[in-house]
Amino acid sequence: MRKIDLIRKRLEATFDPQELEVVDDSESHRGHAGYQEGGESHYNVRIRAAAFDGQSRIQRHRAVHAALGADLLAEIHALALDIGTPG
Amino acid sequence: MSAQDQIKETVAANDVVLYMKGTKSMPQCGFSSRVAGVLNYMGVDFTDVNVLADDDIRQAIKDYSDWPTIPQLYVKGEFVGGCDIITEMTLSGELDTLFEENGVSYDKDAAEKIREANA
């Protein structure tokens, strides 16, 4: 499974999000640190889920990190997160 | 001294500390560069720690904050966040509030200019 699908699958399973957008942004980092041929290094995630209600920014990010898992995080150079609640 | 103790000492001894890739004058990563840029622009006096210069610190800082990525900003010993969180807090004005509450001096006009430019 490609990393982008794995990211989507794990986030969907954990948060049942109302909105989820995962973009492989690796190409825009071509030539920068962490870029690798073929992409799959830099991702942008936009997620909106009721599960984040009442959580601080740090708690939300930690929850996403935990849902993705250390194995997947270790294989990603950069992950930009835009986390919120629906509406 | 262990890397953990070293971090404890650094964040206790300095009001604002940024663990980053590269230095504030020569960042080595776009995300570190963005946070250092905001702090520089806002005229915040901060200590930069280049994790690329020390592999032990690079790993230890992730364990210290239970946070997998660099950069990491600390104010008065407390972990504030990484690039996404600092960007959001800058634009919302929460970073201003955090600095005010902790007696960290910064240029409010510069902060407003960042917000105007990103409105």
N, CA and C atoms of all chains as a GROMACS GRO file, in nm:
protein
  618
    1MET      N    1   0.085  -0.120   0.000
    1MET     CA    2   0.000   0.000   0.000
    1MET      C    3   0.088   0.125   0.000
    2ARG      N    4   0.051   0.222  -0.082
    2ARG     CA    5   0.128   0.346  -0.085
    2ARG      C    6   0.110   0.418   0.048
    3LYS      N    7   0.209   0.500   0.083
    3LYS     CA    8   0.203   0.569   0.212
    3LYS      C    9   0.081   0.659   0.222
    4ILE      N   10   0.047   0.725   0.112
    4ILE     CA   11  -0.065   0.818   0.116
    4ILE      C   12  -0.196   0.743   0.150
    5ASP      N   13  -0.208   0.621   0.101
    5ASP     CA   14  -0.328   0.542   0.130
    5ASP      C   15  -0.327   0.492   0.274
    6LEU      N   16  -0.206   0.462   0.320
    6LEU     CA   17  -0.192   0.414   0.458
    6LEU      C   18  -0.226   0.528   0.556
    7ILE      N   19  -0.180   0.648   0.524
    7ILE     CA   20  -0.211   0.765   0.608
    7ILE      C   21  -0.362   0.784   0.614
    8ARG      N   22  -0.424   0.781   0.497
    8ARG     CA   23  -0.568   0.804   0.489
    8ARG      C   24  -0.643   0.696   0.568
    9LYS      N   25  -0.601   0.572   0.549
    9LYS     CA   26  -0.670   0.459   0.612
    9LYS      C   27  -0.661   0.468   0.765
   10ARG      N   28  -0.542   0.499   0.815
   10ARG     CA   29  -0.525   0.503   0.961
   10ARG      C   30  -0.601   0.620   1.022
   11LEU      N   31  -0.602   0.733   0.954
   11LEU     CA   32  -0.674   0.849   1.007
   11LEU      C   33  -0.825   0.825   1.004
   12GLU      N   34  -0.872   0.763   0.898
   12GLU     CA   35  -1.015   0.734   0.888
   12GLU      C   36  -1.057   0.636   0.996
   13ALA      N   37  -0.975   0.535   1.018
   13ALA     CA   38  -1.009   0.433   1.117
   13ALA      C   39  -1.014   0.491   1.258
   14THR      N   40  -0.925   0.586   1.287
   14THR     CA   41  -0.916   0.638   1.423
   14THR      C   42  -1.016   0.750   1.451
   15PHE      N   43  -1.033   0.839   1.354
   15PHE     CA   44  -1.109   0.962   1.384
   15PHE      C   45  -1.245   0.972   1.316
   16ASP      N   46  -1.276   0.882   1.222
   16ASP     CA   47  -1.400   0.892   1.146
   16ASP      C   48  -1.425   1.038   1.103
   17PRO      N   49  -1.332   1.095   1.028
   17PRO     CA   50  -1.339   1.239   0.999
   17PRO      C   51  -1.452   1.278   0.903
   18GLN      N   52  -1.502   1.399   0.923
   18GLN     CA   53  -1.602   1.456   0.831
   18GLN      C   54  -1.531   1.500   0.702
   19GLU      N   55  -1.409   1.551   0.720
   19GLU     CA   56  -1.330   1.593   0.604
   19GLU      C   57  -1.189   1.539   0.621
   20LEU      N   58  -1.135   1.489   0.511
   20LEU     CA   59  -0.996   1.444   0.517
   20LEU      C   60  -0.931   1.463   0.381
   21GLU      N   61  -0.822   1.535   0.382
   21GLU     CA   62  -0.750   1.560   0.258
   21GLU      C   63  -0.603   1.529   0.284
   22VAL      N   64  -0.547   1.438   0.207
   22VAL     CA   65  -0.405   1.405   0.222
   22VAL      C   66  -0.337   1.430   0.088
   23VAL      N   67  -0.236   1.513   0.092
   23VAL     CA   68  -0.166   1.551  -0.032
   23VAL      C   69  -0.018   1.514  -0.020
   24ASP      N   70   0.033   1.446  -0.121
   24ASP     CA   71   0.178   1.420  -0.128
   24ASP      C   72   0.242   1.545  -0.188
   25ASP      N   73   0.308   1.621  -0.101
   25ASP     CA   74   0.365   1.750  -0.140
   25ASP      C   75   0.515   1.738  -0.168
   26SER      N   76   0.561   1.615  -0.187
   26SER     CA   77   0.706   1.590  -0.198
   26SER      C   78   0.770   1.670  -0.312
   27GLU      N   79   0.698   1.680  -0.424
   27GLU     CA   80   0.758   1.746  -0.541
   27GLU      C   81   0.797   1.891  -0.513
   28SER      N   82   0.719   1.959  -0.429
   28SER     CA   83   0.750   2.099  -0.403
   28SER      C   84   0.873   2.113  -0.314
   29HIS      N   85   0.922   2.000  -0.264
   29HIS     CA   86   1.044   2.003  -0.182
   29HIS      C   87   1.163   1.943  -0.257
   30ARG      N   88   1.149   1.928  -0.388
   30ARG     CA   89   1.257   1.872  -0.470
   30ARG      C   90   1.386   1.953  -0.447
   31GLY      N   91   1.493   1.881  -0.420
   31GLY     CA   92   1.621   1.950  -0.400
   31GLY      C   93   1.644   1.993  -0.256
   32HIS      N   94   1.537   1.987  -0.173
   32HIS     CA   95   1.553   2.026  -0.032
   32HIS      C   96   1.588   1.903   0.052
   33ALA      N   97   1.620   1.929   0.177
   33ALA     CA   98   1.652   1.821   0.270
   33ALA      C   99   1.535   1.724   0.277
   34GLY      N  100   1.565   1.595   0.274
   34GLY     CA  101   1.461   1.495   0.294
   34GLY      C  102   1.392   1.453   0.166
   35TYR      N  103   1.416   1.526   0.057
   35TYR     CA  104   1.352   1.486  -0.069
   35TYR      C  105   1.412   1.355  -0.117
   36GLN      N  106   1.326   1.269  -0.168
   36GLN     CA  107   1.378   1.147  -0.227
   36GLN      C  108   1.311   1.126  -0.361
   37GLU      N  109   1.383   1.067  -0.451
   37GLU     CA  110   1.329   1.042  -0.585
   37GLU      C  111   1.206   0.954  -0.573
   38GLY      N  112   1.100   0.993  -0.644
   38GLY     CA  113   0.977   0.914  -0.637
   38GLY      C  114   0.878   0.969  -0.537
   39GLY      N  115   0.918   1.071  -0.462
   39GLY     CA  116   0.825   1.135  -0.368
   39GLY      C  117   0.805   1.055  -0.242
   40GLU      N  118   0.683   1.060  -0.187
   40GLU     CA  119   0.646   0.990  -0.064
   40GLU      C  120   0.730   1.032   0.056
   41SER      N  121   0.769   1.158   0.061
   41SER     CA  122   0.849   1.206   0.175
   41SER      C  123   0.780   1.319   0.251
   42HIS      N  124   0.707   1.404   0.179
   42HIS     CA  125   0.642   1.521   0.240
   42HIS      C  126   0.490   1.513   0.218
   43TYR      N  127   0.415   1.527   0.327
   43TYR     CA  128   0.269   1.520   0.315
   43TYR      C  129   0.202   1.638   0.385
   44ASN      N  130   0.093   1.682   0.327
   44ASN     CA  131   0.006   1.780   0.392
   44ASN      C  132  -0.125   1.711   0.424
   45VAL      N  133  -0.171   1.725   0.547
   45VAL     CA  134  -0.297   1.664   0.588
   45VAL      C  135  -0.391   1.771   0.641
   46ARG      N  136  -0.515   1.770   0.590
   46ARG     CA  137  -0.618   1.856   0.645
   46ARG      C  138  -0.728   1.763   0.694
   47ILE      N  139  -0.758   1.770   0.823
   47ILE     CA  140  -0.857   1.678   0.881
   47ILE      C  141  -0.953   1.755   0.971
   48ARG      N  142  -1.080   1.721   0.957
   48ARG     CA  143  -1.184   1.780   1.042
   48ARG      C  144  -1.263   1.664   1.103
   49ALA      N  145  -1.259   1.654   1.235
   49ALA     CA  146  -1.330   1.545   1.301
   49ALA      C  147  -1.381   1.589   1.437
   50ALA      N  148  -1.497   1.540   1.473
   50ALA     CA  149  -1.557   1.574   1.602
   50ALA      C  150  -1.470   1.522   1.717
   51ALA      N  151  -1.390   1.420   1.687
   51ALA     CA  152  -1.304   1.360   1.789
   51ALA      C  153  -1.207   1.461   1.851
   52PHE      N  154  -1.177   1.569   1.778
   52PHE     CA  155  -1.079   1.666   1.828
   52PHE      C  156  -1.142   1.772   1.918
   53ASP      N  157  -1.274   1.764   1.934
   53ASP     CA  158  -1.345   1.864   2.014
   53ASP      C  159  -1.288   1.868   2.156
   54GLY      N  160  -1.258   1.987   2.204
   54GLY     CA  161  -1.212   2.003   2.341
   54GLY      C  162  -1.064   1.975   2.362
   55GLN      N  163  -0.993   1.940   2.254
   55GLN     CA  164  -0.849   1.911   2.268
   55GLN      C  165  -0.766   2.034   2.235
   56SER      N  166  -0.654   2.048   2.302
   56SER     CA  167  -0.560   2.156   2.272
   56SER      C  168  -0.489   2.124   2.140
   57ARG      N  169  -0.418   2.222   2.087
   57ARG     CA  170  -0.344   2.199   1.962
   57ARG      C  171  -0.246   2.084   1.977
   58ILE      N  172  -0.174   2.086   2.088
   58ILE     CA  173  -0.074   1.981   2.108
   58ILE      C  174  -0.140   1.844   2.119
   59GLN      N  175  -0.252   1.837   2.190
   59GLN     CA  176  -0.324   1.709   2.203
   59GLN      C  177  -0.370   1.657   2.067
   60ARG      N  178  -0.418   1.749   1.984
   60ARG     CA  179  -0.465   1.709   1.850
   60ARG      C  180  -0.351   1.652   1.766
   61HIS      N  181  -0.239   1.722   1.769
   61HIS     CA  182  -0.124   1.674   1.691
   61HIS      C  183  -0.077   1.539   1.745
   62ARG      N  184  -0.072   1.526   1.879
   62ARG     CA  185  -0.028   1.399   1.937
   62ARG      C  186  -0.120   1.286   1.898
   63ALA      N  187  -0.252   1.316   1.895
   63ALA     CA  188  -0.350   1.213   1.858
   63ALA      C  189  -0.327   1.166   1.715
   64VAL      N  190  -0.296   1.262   1.626
   64VAL     CA  191  -0.271   1.225   1.486
   64VAL      C  192  -0.140   1.146   1.474
   65HIS      N  193  -0.039   1.190   1.546
   65HIS     CA  194   0.088   1.116   1.544
   65HIS      C  195   0.065   0.972   1.590
   66ALA      N  196  -0.013   0.956   1.697
   66ALA     CA  197  -0.037   0.823   1.753
   66ALA      C  198  -0.116   0.738   1.653
   67ALA      N  199  -0.213   0.799   1.586
   67ALA     CA  200  -0.296   0.723   1.491
   67ALA      C  201  -0.212   0.676   1.372
   68LEU      N  202  -0.118   0.757   1.330
   68LEU     CA  203  -0.034   0.719   1.215
   68LEU      C  204   0.065   0.611   1.254
   69GLY      N  205   0.113   0.619   1.378
   69GLY     CA  206   0.206   0.516   1.427
   69GLY      C  207   0.350   0.551   1.400
   70ALA      N  208   0.436   0.507   1.489
   70ALA     CA  209   0.579   0.538   1.482
   70ALA      C  210   0.642   0.483   1.354
   71ASP      N  211   0.593   0.365   1.309
   71ASP     CA  212   0.653   0.304   1.190
   71ASP      C  213   0.635   0.393   1.067
   72LEU      N  214   0.514   0.445   1.052
   72LEU     CA  215   0.484   0.530   0.936
   72LEU      C  216   0.553   0.666   0.949
   73LEU      N  217   0.548   0.723   1.070
   73LEU     CA  218   0.611   0.854   1.091
   73LEU      C  219   0.761   0.848   1.060
   74ALA      N  220   0.822   0.736   1.093
   74ALA     CA  221   0.965   0.723   1.073
   74ALA      C  222   1.002   0.725   0.924
   75GLU      N  223   0.904   0.691   0.841
   75GLU     CA  224   0.931   0.685   0.696
   75GLU      C  225   0.896   0.814   0.623
   76ILE      N  226   0.837   0.909   0.699
   76ILE     CA  227   0.797   1.035   0.638
   76ILE      C  228   0.893   1.144   0.684
   77HIS      N  229   0.940   1.223   0.592
   77HIS     CA  230   1.032   1.330   0.632
   77HIS      C  231   0.957   1.446   0.694
   78ALA      N  232   0.843   1.482   0.637
   78ALA     CA  233   0.770   1.599   0.688
   78ALA      C  234   0.621   1.580   0.674
   79LEU      N  235   0.549   1.626   0.774
   79LEU     CA  236   0.404   1.612   0.778
   79LEU      C  237   0.346   1.743   0.828
   80ALA      N  238   0.280   1.816   0.739
   80ALA     CA  239   0.216   1.941   0.779
   80ALA      C  240   0.071   1.911   0.814
   81LEU      N  241   0.029   1.947   0.936
   81LEU     CA  242  -0.104   1.912   0.983
   81LEU      C  243  -0.192   2.034   1.004
   82ASP      N  244  -0.311   2.026   0.947
   82ASP     CA  245  -0.414   2.127   0.970
   82ASP      C  246  -0.531   2.050   1.031
   83ILE      N  247  -0.546   2.063   1.164
   83ILE     CA  248  -0.641   1.980   1.237
   83ILE      C  249  -0.751   2.067   1.295
   84GLY      N  250  -0.875   2.023   1.279
   84GLY     CA  251  -0.984   2.101   1.337
   84GLY      C  252  -1.108   2.018   1.359
   85THR      N  253  -1.211   2.084   1.409
   85THR     CA  254  -1.340   2.019   1.428
   85THR      C  255  -1.432   2.062   1.314
   86PRO      N  256  -1.537   1.984   1.286
   86PRO     CA  257  -1.622   2.015   1.172
   86PRO      C  258  -1.695   2.149   1.190
   87GLY      N  259  -1.727   2.212   1.079
   87GLY     CA  260  -1.809   2.333   1.082
   87GLY      C  261  -1.731   2.460   1.104
   88MET      N  262   2.709   1.490   3.142
   88MET     CA  263   2.566   1.518   3.154
   88MET      C  264   2.491   1.449   3.039
   89SER      N  265   2.378   1.387   3.071
   89SER     CA  266   2.302   1.320   2.965
   89SER      C  267   2.235   1.425   2.876
   90ALA      N  268   2.197   1.382   2.757
   90ALA     CA  269   2.132   1.476   2.664
   90ALA      C  270   2.002   1.527   2.723
   91GLN      N  271   1.931   1.440   2.795
   91GLN     CA  272   1.805   1.482   2.859
   91GLN      C  273   1.830   1.593   2.960
   92ASP      N  274   1.934   1.575   3.042
   92ASP     CA  275   1.968   1.677   3.143
   92ASP      C  276   2.010   1.807   3.077
   93GLN      N  277   2.083   1.791   2.967
   93GLN     CA  278   2.129   1.909   2.893
   93GLN      C  279   2.009   1.990   2.843
   94ILE      N  280   1.908   1.920   2.791
   94ILE     CA  281   1.788   1.988   2.741
   94ILE      C  282   1.715   2.056   2.856
   95LYS      N  283   1.702   1.982   2.966
   95LYS     CA  284   1.634   2.036   3.085
   95LYS      C  285   1.699   2.167   3.127
   96GLU      N  286   1.830   2.166   3.126
   96GLU     CA  287   1.906   2.283   3.170
   96GLU      C  288   1.890   2.400   3.071
   97THR      N  289   1.896   2.368   2.942
   97THR     CA  290   1.884   2.472   2.839
   97THR      C  291   1.748   2.541   2.844
   98VAL      N  292   1.640   2.462   2.854
   98VAL     CA  293   1.506   2.524   2.851
   98VAL      C  294   1.473   2.593   2.983
   99ALA      N  295   1.544   2.554   3.091
   99ALA     CA  296   1.524   2.622   3.219
   99ALA      C  297   1.600   2.754   3.224
  100ALA      N  298   1.715   2.757   3.158
  100ALA     CA  299   1.802   2.874   3.169
  100ALA      C  300   1.769   2.983   3.068
  101ASN      N  301   1.688   2.949   2.966
  101ASN     CA  302   1.658   3.046   2.861
  101ASN      C  303   1.506   3.056   2.841
  102ASP      N  304   1.456   3.179   2.837
  102ASP     CA  305   1.311   3.200   2.828
  102ASP      C  306   1.251   3.141   2.702
  103VAL      N  307   1.318   3.162   2.589
  103VAL     CA  308   1.265   3.113   2.461
  103VAL      C  309   1.375   3.032   2.392
  104VAL      N  310   1.344   2.905   2.365
  104VAL     CA  311   1.443   2.818   2.301
  104VAL      C  312   1.380   2.752   2.180
  105LEU      N  313   1.450   2.755   2.068
  105LEU     CA  314   1.404   2.685   1.949
  105LEU      C  315   1.504   2.576   1.912
  106TYR      N  316   1.457   2.450   1.921
  106TYR     CA  317   1.537   2.338   1.870
  106TYR      C  318   1.506   2.329   1.722
  107MET      N  319   1.609   2.340   1.641
  107MET     CA  320   1.588   2.352   1.497
  107MET      C  321   1.698   2.284   1.417
  108LYS      N  322   1.672   2.270   1.287
  108LYS     CA  323   1.776   2.220   1.197
  108LYS      C  324   1.846   2.340   1.140
  109GLY      N  325   1.974   2.353   1.172
  109GLY     CA  326   2.050   2.471   1.134
  109GLY      C  327   2.046   2.574   1.247
  110THR      N  328   2.081   2.696   1.215
  110THR     CA  329   2.083   2.801   1.315
  110THR      C  330   1.986   2.911   1.274
  111LYS      N  331   1.960   3.004   1.369
  111LYS     CA  332   1.865   3.109   1.336
  111LYS      C  333   1.912   3.195   1.219
  112SER      N  334   2.043   3.206   1.203
  112SER     CA  335   2.093   3.285   1.090
  112SER      C  336   2.111   3.201   0.964
  113MET      N  337   2.120   3.068   0.983
  113MET     CA  338   2.131   2.982   0.865
  113MET      C  339   2.053   2.852   0.885
  114PRO      N  340   1.919   2.863   0.873
  114PRO     CA  341   1.836   2.743   0.891
  114PRO      C  342   1.861   2.644   0.777
  115GLN      N  343   1.846   2.514   0.810
  115GLN     CA  344   1.875   2.409   0.712
  115GLN      C  345   1.749   2.335   0.668
  116CYS      N  346   1.634   2.387   0.702
  116CYS     CA  347   1.510   2.317   0.670
  116CYS      C  348   1.400   2.422   0.664
  117GLY      N  349   1.308   2.404   0.571
  117GLY     CA  350   1.203   2.505   0.550
  117GLY      C  351   1.116   2.528   0.672
  118PHE      N  352   1.091   2.420   0.750
  118PHE     CA  353   1.002   2.433   0.864
  118PHE      C  354   1.072   2.505   0.979
  119SER      N  355   1.198   2.470   1.000
  119SER     CA  356   1.278   2.542   1.101
  119SER      C  357   1.293   2.688   1.061
  120SER      N  358   1.313   2.709   0.932
  120SER     CA  359   1.333   2.843   0.881
  120SER      C  360   1.210   2.930   0.905
  121ARG      N  361   1.092   2.870   0.890
  121ARG     CA  362   0.969   2.947   0.905
  121ARG      C  363   0.953   2.996   1.050
  122VAL      N  364   0.976   2.905   1.145
  122VAL     CA  365   0.959   2.943   1.285
  122VAL      C  366   1.066   3.042   1.329
  123ALA      N  367   1.191   3.016   1.291
  123ALA     CA  368   1.299   3.110   1.325
  123ALA      C  369   1.272   3.246   1.262
  124GLY      N  370   1.217   3.243   1.139
  124GLY     CA  371   1.186   3.367   1.069
  124GLY      C  372   1.082   3.450   1.142
  125VAL      N  373   0.978   3.382   1.191
  125VAL     CA  374   0.872   3.452   1.266
  125VAL      C  375   0.931   3.516   1.392
  126LEU      N  376   1.010   3.438   1.466
  126LEU     CA  377   1.068   3.490   1.591
  126LEU      C  378   1.164   3.606   1.562
  127ASN      N  379   1.246   3.590   1.460
  127ASN     CA  380   1.338   3.698   1.422
  127ASN      C  381   1.260   3.823   1.386
  128TYR      N  382   1.158   3.805   1.303
  128TYR     CA  383   1.079   3.919   1.255
  128TYR      C  384   1.009   3.989   1.371
  129MET      N  385   0.963   3.909   1.469
  129MET     CA  386   0.893   3.966   1.584
  129MET      C  387   0.991   4.019   1.689
  130GLY      N  388   1.118   4.012   1.657
  130GLY     CA  389   1.219   4.069   1.747
  130GLY      C  390   1.232   3.996   1.880
  131VAL      N  391   1.201   3.866   1.879
  131VAL     CA  392   1.210   3.788   2.003
  131VAL      C  393   1.355   3.742   2.025
  132ASP      N  394   1.402   3.764   2.145
  132ASP     CA  395   1.537   3.719   2.182
  132ASP      C  396   1.528   3.570   2.217
  133PHE      N  397   1.577   3.485   2.128
  133PHE     CA  398   1.565   3.341   2.156
  133PHE      C  399   1.697   3.268   2.136
  134THR      N  400   1.706   3.154   2.206
  134THR     CA  401   1.824   3.069   2.196
  134THR      C  402   1.796   2.962   2.091
  135ASP      N  403   1.885   2.946   1.997
  135ASP     CA  404   1.868   2.840   1.897
  135ASP      C  405   1.962   2.724   1.927
  136VAL      N  406   1.907   2.603   1.915
  136VAL     CA  407   1.990   2.483   1.931
  136VAL      C  408   1.982   2.405   1.801
  137ASN      N  409   2.096   2.386   1.738
  137ASN     CA  410   2.101   2.316   1.609
  137ASN      C  411   2.111   2.166   1.633
  138VAL      N  412   2.002   2.093   1.608
  138VAL     CA  413   2.002   1.948   1.634
  138VAL      C  414   2.089   1.872   1.534
  139LEU      N  415   2.117   1.934   1.420
  139LEU     CA  416   2.203   1.866   1.322
  139LEU      C  417   2.348   1.859   1.370
  140ALA      N  418   2.379   1.942   1.469
  140ALA     CA  419   2.516   1.946   1.520
  140ALA      C  420   2.538   1.842   1.630
  141ASP      N  421   2.430   1.776   1.675
  141ASP     CA  422   2.443   1.683   1.787
  141ASP      C  423   2.337   1.573   1.777
  142ASP      N  424   2.379   1.454   1.738
  142ASP     CA  425   2.286   1.344   1.718
  142ASP      C  426   2.214   1.303   1.846
  143ASP      N  427   2.283   1.314   1.960
  143ASP     CA  428   2.220   1.276   2.087
  143ASP      C  429   2.106   1.370   2.120
  144ILE      N  430   2.130   1.501   2.102
  144ILE     CA  431   2.025   1.600   2.128
  144ILE      C  432   1.910   1.582   2.029
  145ARG      N  433   1.944   1.553   1.905
  145ARG     CA  434   1.842   1.536   1.801
  145ARG      C  435   1.741   1.429   1.840
  146GLN      N  436   1.789   1.319   1.896
  146GLN     CA  437   1.699   1.212   1.939
  146GLN      C  438   1.635   1.247   2.074
  147ALA      N  439   1.716   1.301   2.165
  147ALA     CA  440   1.668   1.326   2.302
  147ALA      C  441   1.554   1.428   2.306
  148ILE      N  442   1.559   1.525   2.216
  148ILE     CA  443   1.456   1.629   2.220
  148ILE      C  444   1.319   1.571   2.182
  149LYS      N  445   1.322   1.470   2.095
  149LYS     CA  446   1.196   1.406   2.055
  149LYS      C  447   1.137   1.325   2.172
  150ASP      N  448   1.224   1.264   2.248
  150ASP     CA  449   1.178   1.188   2.365
  150ASP      C  450   1.132   1.284   2.475
  151TYR      N  451   1.207   1.392   2.490
  151TYR     CA  452   1.180   1.489   2.597
  151TYR      C  453   1.036   1.542   2.589
  152SER      N  454   0.996   1.578   2.468
  152SER     CA  455   0.864   1.639   2.449
  152SER      C  456   0.761   1.538   2.400
  153ASP      N  457   0.804   1.413   2.375
  153ASP     CA  458   0.718   1.315   2.312
  153ASP      C  459   0.658   1.374   2.184
  154TRP      N  460   0.744   1.426   2.100
  154TRP     CA  461   0.704   1.494   1.977
  154TRP      C  462   0.803   1.452   1.868
  155PRO      N  463   0.752   1.401   1.755
  155PRO     CA  464   0.844   1.334   1.662
  155PRO      C  465   0.920   1.426   1.567
  156THR      N  466   0.888   1.554   1.566
  156THR     CA  467   0.946   1.640   1.462
  156THR      C  468   1.020   1.761   1.517
  157ILE      N  469   1.102   1.818   1.430
  157ILE     CA  470   1.178   1.940   1.454
  157ILE      C  471   1.125   2.041   1.353
  158PRO      N  472   1.109   2.167   1.382
  158PRO     CA  473   1.148   2.240   1.502
  158PRO      C  474   1.054   2.220   1.621
  159GLN      N  475   1.105   2.258   1.739
  159GLN     CA  476   1.027   2.258   1.863
  159GLN      C  477   1.056   2.386   1.939
  160LEU      N  478   0.948   2.456   1.975
  160LEU     CA  479   0.964   2.581   2.048
  160LEU      C  480   0.929   2.562   2.196
  161TYR      N  481   1.014   2.615   2.282
  161TYR     CA  482   0.992   2.612   2.427
  161TYR      C  483   0.989   2.755   2.481
  162VAL      N  484   0.888   2.784   2.564
  162VAL     CA  485   0.882   2.914   2.631
  162VAL      C  486   0.875   2.888   2.780
  163LYS      N  487   0.968   2.944   2.854
  163LYS     CA  488   0.978   2.924   2.999
  163LYS      C  489   0.972   2.775   3.035
  164GLY      N  490   1.045   2.696   2.958
  164GLY     CA  491   1.056   2.554   2.988
  164GLY      C  492   0.942   2.468   2.938
  165GLU      N  493   0.835   2.532   2.887
  165GLU     CA  494   0.719   2.456   2.841
  165GLU      C  495   0.725   2.438   2.690
  166PHE      N  496   0.698   2.317   2.644
  166PHE     CA  497   0.690   2.291   2.501
  166PHE      C  498   0.565   2.357   2.444
  167VAL      N  499   0.582   2.438   2.341
  167VAL     CA  500   0.468   2.510   2.282
  167VAL      C  501   0.416   2.440   2.157
  168GLY      N  502   0.508   2.395   2.071
  168GLY     CA  503   0.464   2.326   1.951
  168GLY      C  504   0.570   2.328   1.843
  169GLY      N  505   0.530   2.274   1.728
  169GLY     CA  506   0.618   2.272   1.611
  169GLY      C  507   0.574   2.377   1.510
  170CYS      N  508   0.614   2.358   1.387
  170CYS     CA  509   0.593   2.459   1.284
  170CYS      C  510   0.444   2.492   1.261
  171ASP      N  511   0.360   2.389   1.248
  171ASP     CA  512   0.218   2.414   1.220
  171ASP      C  513   0.153   2.491   1.335
  172ILE      N  514   0.183   2.448   1.458
  172ILE     CA  515   0.120   2.510   1.575
  172ILE      C  516   0.168   2.654   1.591
  173ILE      N  517   0.296   2.678   1.572
  173ILE     CA  518   0.349   2.814   1.588
  173ILE      C  519   0.291   2.906   1.480
  174THR      N  520   0.279   2.853   1.359
  174THR     CA  521   0.219   2.932   1.251
  174THR      C  522   0.075   2.969   1.286
  175GLU      N  523  -0.003   2.869   1.330
  175GLU     CA  524  -0.143   2.896   1.366
  175GLU      C  525  -0.152   2.997   1.480
  176MET      N  526  -0.065   2.981   1.580
  176MET     CA  527  -0.070   3.070   1.697
  176MET      C  528  -0.026   3.212   1.662
  177THR      N  529   0.065   3.223   1.566
  177THR     CA  530   0.108   3.356   1.521
  177THR      C  531  -0.009   3.427   1.455
  178LEU      N  532  -0.079   3.355   1.368
  178LEU     CA  533  -0.188   3.416   1.291
  178LEU      C  534  -0.310   3.445   1.378
  179SER      N  535  -0.331   3.364   1.482
  179SER     CA  536  -0.448   3.385   1.568
  179SER      C  537  -0.421   3.487   1.678
  180GLY      N  538  -0.294   3.521   1.700
  180GLY     CA  539  -0.260   3.613   1.809
  180GLY      C  540  -0.231   3.542   1.941
  181GLU      N  541  -0.248   3.410   1.942
  181GLU     CA  542  -0.222   3.334   2.067
  181GLU      C  543  -0.075   3.340   2.108
  182LEU      N  544   0.012   3.352   2.008
  182LEU     CA  545   0.156   3.359   2.039
  182LEU      C  546   0.187   3.489   2.113
  183ASP      N  547   0.122   3.599   2.069
  183ASP     CA  548   0.137   3.728   2.139
  183ASP      C  549   0.099   3.711   2.286
  184THR      N  550  -0.018   3.650   2.307
  184THR     CA  551  -0.068   3.630   2.443
  184THR      C  552   0.029   3.548   2.526
  185LEU      N  553   0.080   3.441   2.465
  185LEU     CA  554   0.174   3.354   2.536
  185LEU      C  555   0.298   3.432   2.577
  186PHE      N  556   0.350   3.513   2.487
  186PHE     CA  557   0.468   3.593   2.518
  186PHE      C  558   0.436   3.694   2.629
  187GLU      N  559   0.321   3.758   2.619
  187GLU     CA  560   0.283   3.857   2.721
  187GLU      C  561   0.270   3.792   2.859
  188GLU      N  562   0.205   3.677   2.862
  188GLU     CA  563   0.185   3.607   2.989
  188GLU      C  564   0.316   3.564   3.052
  189ASN      N  565   0.417   3.543   2.967
  189ASN     CA  566   0.545   3.495   3.018
  189ASN      C  567   0.653   3.602   3.024
  190GLY      N  568   0.610   3.727   3.001
  190GLY     CA  569   0.705   3.837   3.011
  190GLY      C  570   0.815   3.833   2.906
  191VAL      N  571   0.782   3.779   2.789
  191VAL     CA  572   0.879   3.776   2.679
  191VAL      C  573   0.852   3.898   2.591
  192SER      N  574   0.955   3.980   2.570
  192SER     CA  575   0.929   4.100   2.490
  192SER      C  576   0.934   4.067   2.341
  193TYR      N  577   0.844   4.133   2.267
  193TYR     CA  578   0.835   4.111   2.122
  193TYR      C  579   0.775   4.236   2.061
  194ASP      N  580   0.787   4.246   1.930
  194ASP     CA  581   0.738   4.362   1.858
  194ASP      C  582   0.595   4.337   1.810
  195LYS      N  583   0.500   4.400   1.878
  195LYS     CA  584   0.358   4.377   1.846
  195LYS      C  585   0.325   4.423   1.704
  196ASP      N  586   0.385   4.534   1.660
  196ASP     CA  587   0.359   4.584   1.524
  196ASP      C  588   0.402   4.482   1.419
  197ALA      N  589   0.518   4.419   1.445
  197ALA     CA  590   0.568   4.317   1.351
  197ALA      C  591   0.471   4.200   1.346
  198ALA      N  592   0.418   4.160   1.461
  198ALA     CA  593   0.323   4.049   1.466
  198ALA      C  594   0.197   4.086   1.387
  199GLU      N  595   0.151   4.210   1.402
  199GLU     CA  596   0.033   4.255   1.327
  199GLU      C  597   0.061   4.252   1.177
  200LYS      N  598   0.182   4.290   1.139
  200LYS     CA  599   0.217   4.291   0.996
  200LYS      C  600   0.212   4.150   0.938
  201ILE      N  601   0.260   4.053   1.016
  201ILE     CA  602   0.252   3.914   0.969
  201ILE      C  603   0.107   3.876   0.946
  202ARG      N  604   0.020   3.915   1.041
  202ARG     CA  605  -0.122   3.880   1.029
  202ARG      C  606  -0.186   3.950   0.910
  203GLU      N  607  -0.152   4.077   0.890
  203GLU     CA  608  -0.208   4.150   0.775
  203GLU      C  609  -0.166   4.085   0.644
  204ALA      N  610  -0.039   4.046   0.638
  204ALA     CA  611   0.014   3.988   0.514
  204ALA      C  612  -0.049   3.852   0.484
  205ASN      N  613  -0.100   3.784   0.588
  205ASN     CA  614  -0.159   3.651   0.570
  205ASN      C  615  -0.310   3.649   0.585
  206ALA      N  616  -0.370   3.768   0.589
  206ALA     CA  617  -0.516   3.776   0.609
  206ALA      C  618  -0.589   3.731   0.484
   0.00000   0.00000   0.00000
